[in-house]
């Protein structure tokens, strides 16, 4: 299990297509907005990273938009085909 630390928060790397995680870039992009989420998903489109927060399915805040079990649907519908993606899970 690979771990990374971003802004003093430890994450487990669940997915890292083509070794695309850029810690320095994520230090700038991941703000306290993501503190409540259990996961951070990122994809690269047009040389820019897009980030989205997700909850565990058993989290009371989870709904169809941010429930981790719907991540594959999001990738199919909103990410460019073949784009590099990554998924980080917060270690509590």
C-alpha positions, -999 to +999 in steps of 0.1 A: +000+000+000+015+033-011+008+064+010+012+101+003+010+131+026-007+162+012-011+193+034-005+172+065-032+147+056-022+111+049-038+093+020-036+058+006-031+056-031-059+034-045-053+042-082-026+061-100-028+056-138+006+061-155+021+073-122+002+106-127+001+119-091+020+152-088+024+159-051+036+194-056+006+203-078-018+187-053-004+206-024-016+237-043-050+224-054-062+204-024-077+228+000-097+225+032-128+220+010-118+184+007-114+178+044-148+162+049-145+138+020-132+102+024-117+101-011-102+125-036-105+116-073-085+134-099-083+133-137-062+152-162-079+169-191-062+193-214-030+194-192-050+204-161-060+184-131-097+183-120-105+171-085-137+157-070-145+146-035-162+113-027-177+096+005-177+060+015-211+045+007-219+042+044-212+079+051-244+098+059-234+125+035-231+102+005-255+105-023-255+096-060-233+125-069-205+118-044-209+082-034-177+062-042-197+033-056-207+056-085-171+066-094-169+043-125-201+060-138-185+094-134-153+083-152-173+070-181-196+100-184-173+130-175-137+120-181-120+119-215-114+085-229-079+072-218-073+102-195-050+097-166-068+094-133-060+088-096-078+080-065-067+088-029-084+075+002-080+095+034-064+075+063-081+084+095 
